[in-house]
């Protein structure tokens, strides 16, 4: 873990990743990729290993270079949309209470998923949706590029140094760091490389997240 960037005392904002941070979707992602791999006659274990560290189009290029990537993506989208409708998943403990305690306009969602899926999952788990939601379709570059978090900050009217990123994945952590923001990691047994602070769970971090949002260190 590294030292946090300096704060100016200006209004603070919190930017949340979604899957793995607010929504427990690990089993869903594994099932979706397993089903996808089986449709193409591929090894589900290897496909999921690659998918964990690459974006979908990059995954297809590595595990199914002989397939049309547009067909691969269409199949993946079909499976993910079905998961939103029928999959079993939950919000992490304390997520609803934390989001409802934050001031409207002071927080956003930054996800590599798509907005309609986020809204579907939030409706099923009782989580509130903020005014600002930056999804995969909103940016030309996804995480670990800083672009998604910088766009969220701009839409909130916030400076990067006054934003706190809450993440669980290495690519998201790097995205927040490259954007010049404070980055805290949650829901992992060990700290992701680069985070300024690490918490075993979202609920453990909630008090400090609210303190940051109120302008306190």
The 8 nearest C-alpha neighbors of each residue, nearest first, counted from 0:
[[1, 195, 194, 193, 196, 192, 2, 190],
 [2, 0, 195, 193, 3, 194, 196, 192],
 [3, 1, 195, 4, 0, 196, 194, 5],
 [2, 4, 195, 181, 5, 1, 182, 180],
 [5, 3, 181, 6, 2, 160, 180, 179],
 [4, 6, 3, 7, 160, 161, 2, 181],
 [5, 7, 8, 161, 160, 4, 9, 3],
 [6, 8, 9, 5, 161, 160, 10, 214],
 [7, 9, 6, 214, 10, 11, 161, 215],
 [10, 8, 7, 11, 161, 214, 6, 158],
 [11, 9, 214, 8, 12, 161, 212, 213],
 [10, 12, 212, 161, 214, 162, 9, 211],
 [11, 13, 162, 105, 106, 212, 163, 161],
 [12, 14, 106, 163, 162, 164, 15, 105],
 [15, 13, 164, 107, 106, 108, 163, 165],
 [16, 14, 108, 165, 109, 164, 17, 107],
 [15, 17, 109, 166, 110, 20, 108, 165],
 [18, 16, 21, 20, 110, 22, 15, 19],
 [19, 17, 22, 20, 24, 21, 23, 16],
 [18, 20, 23, 22, 167, 21, 24, 17],
 [19, 21, 17, 18, 167, 16, 22, 166],
 [22, 20, 17, 91, 90, 94, 19, 18],
 [23, 21, 90, 18, 19, 24, 91, 20],
 [24, 22, 19, 89, 90, 25, 91, 88],
 [25, 23, 27, 26, 22, 18, 88, 19],
 [24, 26, 28, 27, 23, 29, 19, 18],
 [25, 27, 29, 28, 24, 30, 23, 88],
 [28, 26, 24, 30, 25, 29, 31, 86],
 [29, 27, 31, 25, 30, 26, 24, 32],
 [28, 30, 26, 32, 27, 31, 33, 25],
 [31, 29, 33, 27, 28, 32, 34, 26],
 [32, 30, 28, 34, 33, 29, 78, 27],
 [31, 33, 35, 29, 34, 30, 36, 47],
 [34, 32, 43, 30, 36, 35, 31, 29],
 [33, 35, 37, 31, 32, 36, 30, 38],
 [34, 36, 32, 38, 33, 37, 31, 75],
 [37, 35, 41, 33, 43, 39, 38, 34],
 [36, 38, 40, 34, 39, 35, 41, 33],
 [39, 37, 35, 36, 40, 34, 41, 33],
 [38, 40, 36, 37, 41, 35, 63, 66],
 [39, 41, 37, 38, 36, 42, 43, 35],
 [42, 40, 36, 39, 37, 43, 46, 38],
 [41, 43, 45, 44, 46, 36, 40, 37],
 [44, 42, 33, 46, 36, 45, 47, 41],
 [45, 43, 47, 46, 42, 48, 33, 49],
 [44, 46, 48, 47, 42, 43, 49, 62],
 [47, 45, 43, 49, 48, 44, 50, 42],
 [46, 48, 50, 44, 49, 45, 43, 51],
 [49, 47, 45, 46, 51, 50, 44, 52],
 [48, 50, 46, 47, 51, 52, 58, 53],
 [51, 49, 47, 53, 52, 58, 48, 46],
 [52, 50, 49, 48, 53, 47, 54, 46],
 [51, 53, 50, 49, 54, 48, 170, 58],
 [54, 52, 50, 58, 57, 51, 49, 55],
 [53, 55, 57, 56, 58, 50, 52, 51],
 [56, 54, 58, 57, 59, 53, 50, 72],
 [57, 55, 59, 58, 54, 60, 68, 72],
 [56, 58, 60, 54, 55, 59, 53, 61],
 [59, 57, 55, 61, 56, 60, 50, 53],
 [60, 58, 63, 56, 62, 61, 57, 55],
 [61, 59, 64, 57, 58, 63, 62, 56],
 [62, 60, 58, 59, 63, 64, 57, 49],
 [61, 63, 59, 60, 58, 64, 46, 41],
 [64, 62, 59, 65, 66, 60, 61, 58],
 [63, 65, 60, 66, 61, 62, 59, 67],
 [66, 64, 63, 67, 60, 68, 62, 59],
 [67, 65, 63, 64, 68, 71, 70, 59],
 [66, 68, 70, 69, 71, 65, 64, 63],
 [69, 67, 71, 70, 66, 72, 59, 56],
 [70, 68, 72, 71, 67, 73, 56, 74],
 [71, 69, 73, 67, 68, 72, 74, 66],
 [72, 70, 68, 74, 69, 73, 75, 67],
 [71, 73, 75, 69, 74, 70, 68, 76],
 [72, 74, 70, 76, 75, 71, 69, 77],
 [75, 73, 77, 71, 72, 76, 70, 78],
 [74, 76, 72, 78, 77, 73, 79, 71],
 [75, 77, 79, 73, 78, 74, 80, 72],
 [78, 76, 74, 80, 75, 79, 73, 81],
 [79, 77, 81, 75, 76, 80, 31, 82],
 [78, 80, 82, 76, 81, 77, 75, 83],
 [81, 79, 83, 77, 82, 78, 76, 84],
 [80, 82, 84, 78, 79, 83, 85, 77],
 [81, 83, 86, 79, 85, 80, 84, 78],
 [84, 82, 80, 81, 85, 86, 120, 116],
 [83, 85, 81, 82, 86, 80, 119, 120],
 [84, 86, 82, 83, 81, 87, 80, 88],
 [87, 85, 82, 83, 84, 88, 27, 81],
 [86, 88, 85, 89, 27, 82, 83, 24],
 [87, 89, 24, 23, 86, 90, 27, 22],
 [90, 88, 23, 22, 124, 91, 87, 24],
 [89, 91, 22, 23, 21, 124, 94, 92],
 [90, 92, 94, 21, 22, 23, 93, 89],
 [93, 91, 94, 202, 90, 201, 95, 200],
 [92, 94, 202, 96, 95, 97, 91, 201],
 [93, 95, 97, 96, 91, 92, 21, 98],
 [96, 94, 126, 98, 97, 93, 99, 125],
 [95, 97, 99, 93, 94, 98, 100, 126],
 [98, 96, 100, 94, 95, 99, 93, 205],
 [99, 97, 95, 100, 101, 96, 94, 127],
 [98, 100, 96, 97, 101, 95, 127, 102],
 [101, 99, 97, 98, 96, 102, 209, 95],
 [102, 100, 98, 99, 103, 97, 105, 209],
 [101, 103, 105, 104, 100, 106, 99, 212],
 [104, 102, 105, 101, 106, 129, 130, 99],
 [103, 105, 106, 102, 130, 155, 129, 107],
 [106, 104, 12, 102, 103, 13, 101, 11],
 [107, 105, 13, 12, 14, 104, 129, 103],
 [106, 108, 14, 131, 132, 129, 15, 13],
 [107, 109, 132, 15, 14, 16, 133, 110],
 [110, 108, 133, 16, 15, 132, 134, 147],
 [109, 111, 134, 112, 16, 17, 133, 108],
 [110, 112, 135, 134, 141, 113, 109, 142],
 [113, 111, 110, 135, 134, 114, 116, 117],
 [114, 112, 134, 116, 135, 115, 117, 136],
 [113, 115, 117, 116, 134, 118, 112, 132],
 [114, 116, 118, 117, 113, 119, 120, 112],
 [117, 115, 119, 114, 118, 113, 120, 83],
 [116, 118, 114, 120, 119, 115, 121, 113],
 [117, 119, 121, 115, 116, 120, 122, 114],
 [120, 118, 116, 122, 117, 121, 115, 83],
 [119, 121, 123, 117, 122, 118, 83, 116],
 [120, 122, 126, 118, 124, 123, 119, 125],
 [123, 121, 119, 125, 120, 124, 118, 126],
 [122, 124, 120, 121, 125, 119, 126, 89],
 [125, 123, 121, 122, 126, 90, 89, 120],
 [126, 124, 122, 121, 123, 127, 95, 90],
 [125, 127, 121, 95, 124, 122, 128, 94],
 [128, 126, 129, 125, 121, 98, 99, 95],
 [127, 129, 126, 130, 118, 121, 132, 108],
 [130, 128, 131, 107, 127, 132, 106, 103],
 [129, 131, 104, 132, 128, 107, 103, 106],
 [132, 130, 107, 129, 133, 108, 151, 154],
 [133, 131, 108, 107, 109, 134, 130, 129],
 [132, 134, 109, 137, 108, 151, 110, 131],
 [133, 135, 110, 113, 137, 136, 111, 114],
 [136, 134, 111, 137, 112, 113, 138, 110],
 [135, 137, 134, 138, 113, 139, 133, 114],
 [138, 136, 134, 135, 133, 139, 147, 150],
 [137, 139, 140, 136, 135, 147, 141, 146],
 [140, 138, 141, 137, 136, 146, 135, 147],
 [139, 141, 138, 144, 146, 142, 147, 135],
 [142, 140, 144, 143, 147, 111, 138, 135],
 [143, 141, 144, 174, 170, 171, 145, 147],
 [142, 144, 174, 170, 173, 171, 141, 145],
 [143, 145, 142, 174, 146, 141, 140, 147],
 [146, 144, 174, 178, 177, 148, 147, 149],
 [145, 147, 149, 144, 148, 150, 140, 138],
 [148, 146, 150, 149, 145, 138, 141, 151],
 [149, 147, 151, 150, 146, 145, 175, 152],
 [148, 150, 146, 152, 151, 147, 178, 145],
 [149, 151, 153, 147, 148, 152, 146, 154],
 [150, 152, 148, 154, 149, 153, 133, 155],
 [153, 151, 157, 155, 149, 150, 154, 156],
 [152, 154, 156, 150, 155, 151, 157, 149],
 [153, 155, 151, 156, 152, 150, 131, 157],
 [156, 154, 152, 153, 157, 151, 104, 131],
 [155, 157, 153, 154, 152, 158, 151, 104],
 [158, 156, 152, 155, 153, 159, 161, 12],
 [157, 159, 161, 160, 152, 162, 156, 153],
 [160, 158, 180, 162, 161, 179, 152, 157],
 [159, 161, 180, 158, 162, 179, 6, 4],
 [162, 160, 11, 159, 158, 6, 12, 157],
 [163, 161, 12, 159, 180, 160, 13, 11],
 [162, 164, 13, 181, 182, 14, 180, 12],
 [163, 165, 182, 14, 15, 13, 181, 175],
 [164, 166, 15, 183, 184, 182, 16, 14],
 [167, 165, 184, 16, 168, 20, 172, 171],
 [166, 168, 184, 185, 20, 19, 186, 187],
 [169, 167, 171, 170, 166, 172, 191, 19],
 [168, 170, 172, 171, 191, 173, 167, 192],
 [171, 169, 143, 173, 172, 168, 142, 174],
 [172, 170, 174, 168, 173, 169, 142, 143],
 [171, 173, 169, 175, 174, 170, 166, 168],
 [174, 172, 176, 170, 143, 171, 175, 177],
 [175, 173, 143, 145, 171, 144, 177, 142],
 [176, 174, 178, 172, 173, 177, 180, 164],
 [175, 177, 173, 179, 178, 174, 180, 172],
 [178, 176, 145, 174, 179, 175, 173, 144],
 [177, 179, 145, 175, 176, 180, 149, 174],
 [180, 178, 176, 177, 159, 160, 175, 181],
 [179, 181, 160, 159, 176, 162, 175, 178],
 [180, 182, 163, 3, 164, 4, 162, 195],
 [183, 181, 164, 194, 195, 163, 165, 180],
 [184, 182, 196, 165, 194, 195, 197, 164],
 [183, 185, 197, 166, 167, 165, 194, 198],
 [184, 186, 198, 200, 167, 201, 199, 187],
 [187, 185, 200, 199, 201, 167, 20, 188],
 [186, 188, 189, 185, 199, 167, 190, 200],
 [189, 187, 199, 186, 190, 198, 185, 200],
 [190, 188, 187, 191, 199, 197, 198, 186],
 [189, 191, 197, 192, 184, 187, 194, 188],
 [190, 192, 194, 169, 193, 189, 184, 168],
 [193, 191, 194, 190, 0, 169, 172, 173],
 [192, 194, 0, 191, 1, 195, 172, 173],
 [195, 193, 0, 182, 183, 196, 192, 184],
 [194, 196, 1, 0, 3, 182, 183, 2],
 [197, 195, 183, 194, 0, 184, 198, 182],
 [196, 198, 184, 190, 183, 185, 194, 199],
 [199, 197, 185, 200, 204, 184, 203, 186],
 [198, 200, 186, 185, 187, 188, 197, 203],
 [201, 199, 186, 185, 203, 198, 202, 204],
 [202, 200, 204, 203, 185, 186, 205, 93],
 [201, 203, 93, 205, 204, 200, 92, 94],
 [202, 204, 200, 201, 205, 198, 199, 206],
 [203, 205, 201, 202, 207, 206, 198, 208],
 [206, 204, 208, 202, 207, 203, 97, 201],
 [207, 205, 209, 208, 204, 210, 203, 202],
 [206, 208, 210, 209, 205, 204, 211, 216],
 [209, 207, 205, 211, 210, 206, 204, 212],
 [210, 208, 212, 206, 207, 211, 213, 205],
 [209, 211, 207, 213, 215, 208, 212, 206],
 [212, 210, 215, 208, 214, 213, 209, 216],
 [211, 213, 209, 11, 210, 214, 12, 208],
 [212, 214, 210, 211, 215, 209, 11, 10],
 [213, 215, 211, 212, 11, 8, 10, 210],
 [216, 214, 211, 210, 213, 212, 8, 209],
 [215, 211, 214, 210, 207, 6, 213, 212]]
